[in-house]
Amino acid sequence: MPTFAILGATGNTGQAILTLLLRDESVKVHCFVRSSRKLHGQMPELRDHKRVKIFESSLNDTPILAECIAPCDAVFSCIATEENSPGCSIALDTAHAVVAALCHVRCVKKNYAPLPRIIVLSSGTINDHLCRDTPTFARYFVWTGFSNIYADLLRAEAYYRLHRAWMTAVFVQPGGLVHDSQAGHAVSTEKEASTFLSFLDLAAGMIECGSKDKDDTEWDWVGLSVLPTGKTRFNPKAPFAVLRGCLWTIFPPLYWILHSARSG
Ligand SMILES: NC(=O)c1ccc[n+]([C@@H]2O[C@H](COP(=O)([O-])OP(=O)(O)OC[C@H]3O[C@@H](n4cnc5c(N)ncnc54)[C@H](OP(=O)(O)O)[C@@H]3O)[C@@H](O)[C@H]2O)c1
């Protein structure tokens, strides 16, 4: 029975992947979360689910993360942030944790079975090839709105690539996302979508990447986009998210001032 791990199963992408995998009776799922209570609140049907195992821990807990991912065919790395906070490092922190867990599997557990393929959630904006037809102004605007997230994603990708000799990763780099029903998807190495992609179609694309045969290396270490093949709706929150993120890029101290005022 194929086994998949979802890191960040409580997030938008993690939930969409879990939703699709639960529909497939032929797979087992390992969910890595920092709060199983939150996950059970989102999906009460997971209590005592025969095909789902939940690992509640933090990224610093290498042995638990290793136990979660070791028996898997693929790992969907969906730990992320949507907030363009100055200095954010969640993608790099996750890359460090995943590589440490893979080292643990090999060097501490002496498990020499094939390692799982890591399917990394990233963003199309950081991929020059996928974005070559995107108008420069539009890309610049979006880049400014999520500059800290993109800097983090680039650092994480560079870190994974340092380990190319002994592990395998695929970088899934979609354009704008929206909560919508499945419209159909296509995985592309050539272009970015010009319309929004639903989280469920993104999930289907990521599952397609994770389900590839181990010998099929076509997409390994490649930045891929997922395109919608049907109609999806516009995400009205997106322009505001970009504008808010631009503020944190242009005046980083403002982020911390507002953040500490809100929490204090
Ligand atoms: N939105 C878009 O239009 C768009 C477009 C292209 C690419 N993307 C990519 O998608 C990402 C956002 O994905 P998403 O919407 O699925 O994110 P999300 O809903 O915010 O989910 C983030 C997940 O990461 C977990 N997490 C966060 N910090 C953690 C930590 N320190 N330790 C362990 N787990 C942690 C969260 O757990 P908790 O539930 O416990 O907080 C949650 O499960 C962006 O960063 C970007 O790279 C987004």
The ligand as an SDF file (V2000), in Angstrom:
LIG
                    3D

 48 52  0  0  0  0  0  0  0  0999 V2000
   -1.6520   31.5990   -1.5830 N   0  0  0  0  0  0  0  0  0  0  0  0
   -1.2070   31.6350   -2.8280 C   0  0  0  0  0  0  0  0  0  0  0  0
   -1.8140   32.2330   -3.7470 O   0  0  0  0  0  0  0  0  0  0  0  0
    0.0900   30.9370   -3.1690 C   0  0  0  0  0  0  0  0  0  0  0  0
    0.5490   30.9410   -4.4770 C   0  0  0  0  0  0  0  0  0  0  0  0
    1.7290   30.2580   -4.7920 C   0  0  0  0  0  0  0  0  0  0  0  0
    2.4320   29.6070   -3.7940 C   0  0  0  0  0  0  0  0  0  0  0  0
    1.9560   29.6340   -2.5220 N   0  0  0  0  0  0  0  0  0  0  0  0
    2.7460   28.9520   -1.4800 C   0  0  0  0  0  0  0  0  0  0  0  0
    1.8830   28.4030   -0.5340 O   0  0  0  0  0  0  0  0  0  0  0  0
    2.3200   28.7670    0.7720 C   0  0  0  0  0  0  0  0  0  0  0  0
    1.1260   28.8220    1.6950 C   0  0  0  0  0  0  0  0  0  0  0  0
    0.5630   27.5310    1.7400 O   0  0  0  0  0  0  0  0  0  0  0  0
   -0.7720   27.2580    2.5640 P   0  0  0  0  0  0  0  0  0  0  0  0
   -1.8060   28.2510    2.1200 O   0  0  0  0  0  0  0  0  0  0  0  0
   -1.0690   25.8090    2.5060 O   0  0  0  0  0  0  0  0  0  0  0  0
   -0.2780   27.6690    4.0310 O   0  0  0  0  0  0  0  0  0  0  0  0
   -1.0980   27.6230    5.4090 P   0  0  0  0  0  0  0  0  0  0  0  0
   -2.5460   27.3530    5.1620 O   0  0  0  0  0  0  0  0  0  0  0  0
   -0.7200   28.8520    6.1610 O   0  0  0  0  0  0  0  0  0  0  0  0
   -0.4930   26.3100    6.1300 O   0  0  0  0  0  0  0  0  0  0  0  0
    0.7270   26.3390    6.7200 C   0  0  0  0  0  0  0  0  0  0  0  0
    0.9690   25.0180    7.4410 C   0  0  0  0  0  0  0  0  0  0  0  0
    2.2720   25.0690    7.9950 O   0  0  0  0  0  0  0  0  0  0  0  0
    2.1860   24.7750    9.3860 C   0  0  0  0  0  0  0  0  0  0  0  0
    3.2300   25.5030   10.1020 N   0  0  0  0  0  0  0  0  0  0  0  0
    3.4890   26.8280   10.0610 C   0  0  0  0  0  0  0  0  0  0  0  0
    4.5400   27.1260   10.8330 N   0  0  0  0  0  0  0  0  0  0  0  0
    4.9580   25.9510   11.3750 C   0  0  0  0  0  0  0  0  0  0  0  0
    6.0130   25.5820   12.2500 C   0  0  0  0  0  0  0  0  0  0  0  0
    6.8650   26.4870   12.7630 N   0  0  0  0  0  0  0  0  0  0  0  0
    6.1450   24.2730   12.5850 N   0  0  0  0  0  0  0  0  0  0  0  0
    5.3120   23.3390   12.1030 C   0  0  0  0  0  0  0  0  0  0  0  0
    4.2840   23.6200   11.2620 N   0  0  0  0  0  0  0  0  0  0  0  0
    4.1170   24.9150   10.9080 C   0  0  0  0  0  0  0  0  0  0  0  0
    0.8090   25.2390    9.8040 C   0  0  0  0  0  0  0  0  0  0  0  0
    0.4690   24.6010   11.0220 O   0  0  0  0  0  0  0  0  0  0  0  0
   -0.6400   25.2420   12.0200 P   0  0  0  0  0  0  0  0  0  0  0  0
   -1.9590   24.8990   11.4010 O   0  0  0  0  0  0  0  0  0  0  0  0
   -0.3870   24.5590   13.3070 O   0  0  0  0  0  0  0  0  0  0  0  0
   -0.4040   26.7310   12.0610 O   0  0  0  0  0  0  0  0  0  0  0  0
    0.0000   24.7640    8.6040 C   0  0  0  0  0  0  0  0  0  0  0  0
   -0.2520   23.4000    8.6960 O   0  0  0  0  0  0  0  0  0  0  0  0
    3.0230   30.1040    0.6110 C   0  0  0  0  0  0  0  0  0  0  0  0
    4.0450   30.2780    1.5820 O   0  0  0  0  0  0  0  0  0  0  0  0
    3.6360   29.9770   -0.7750 C   0  0  0  0  0  0  0  0  0  0  0  0
    4.9110   29.4040   -0.6620 O   0  0  0  0  0  0  0  0  0  0  0  0
    0.8140   30.2780   -2.1810 C   0  0  0  0  0  0  0  0  0  0  0  0
  1  2  1  0
  2  3  2  0
  2  4  1  0
  4  5  1  0
  4 48  2  0
  5  6  2  0
  6  7  1  0
  7  8  2  0
  8  9  1  0
  8 48  1  0
  9 10  1  0
  9 46  1  0
 10 11  1  0
 11 12  1  0
 11 44  1  0
 12 13  1  0
 13 14  1  0
 14 15  2  0
 14 16  1  0
 14 17  1  0
 17 18  1  0
 18 19  2  0
 18 20  1  0
 18 21  1  0
 21 22  1  0
 22 23  1  0
 23 24  1  0
 23 42  1  0
 24 25  1  0
 25 26  1  0
 25 36  1  0
 26 27  1  0
 26 35  1  0
 27 28  2  0
 28 29  1  0
 29 30  1  0
 29 35  2  0
 30 31  1  0
 30 32  2  0
 32 33  1  0
 33 34  2  0
 34 35  1  0
 36 37  1  0
 36 42  1  0
 37 38  1  0
 38 39  2  0
 38 40  1  0
 38 41  1  0
 42 43  1  0
 44 45  1  0
 44 46  1  0
 46 47  1  0
M  CHG  2   8   1  16  -1
M  END
$$$$
